[in-house]
Amino acid sequence: MTSEPFEIWLVWSDRTLMVPAGVTALKVLQDAGVLIDEGCAHGSCGTCVTEYVEGEVIHNDTCLSEADRNHEFCPCVSRAKGRLVLAL
């Protein structure tokens, strides 16, 4: 699993968050006040699944189907290359 830093843009609130190497997107989002439920934190339950509208996601979960991976990601384990735009 890669741990390169990446950027999240919350399109509805026009906020940009940086996800550092070694920190999950879920933690960064929760620390920024975004209400996302946390489940297993291992990418297998789907509790934290979040919709994205643009970006290249590095899927590290085991709960999403191939079709779901076109518009959803698990911020507890998945990352992105460059910038990820979330529908939040």
BELZI-V873256 format. One record per residue. N is the residue number from 1. D_FIRST is the distance of its C-alpha to the first C-alpha in whole Angstrom. Layout:
BEGIN
N:D_FIRST  N:D_FIRST
END
This chain:
BEGIN
1:0  2:4  3:6  4:9  5:12  6:14  7:17  8:18  9:22  10:24  11:26  12:29  13:29  14:29  15:26  16:23  17:21  18:18  19:15  20:14  21:11  22:10  23:12  24:12  25:14  26:16  27:17  28:18  29:20  30:22  31:23  32:24  33:26  34:25  35:25  36:22  37:23  38:20  39:20  40:18  41:15  42:13  43:13  44:15  45:19  46:19  47:21  48:19  49:18  50:19  51:21  52:20  53:22  54:21  55:18  56:15  57:12  58:8  59:9  60:7  61:11  62:13  63:16  64:17  65:19  66:18  67:21  68:20  69:17  70:19  71:20  72:18  73:15  74:14  75:13  76:13  77:9  78:9  79:9  80:11  81:12  82:16  83:18  84:17  85:21  86:21  87:24  88:25
END
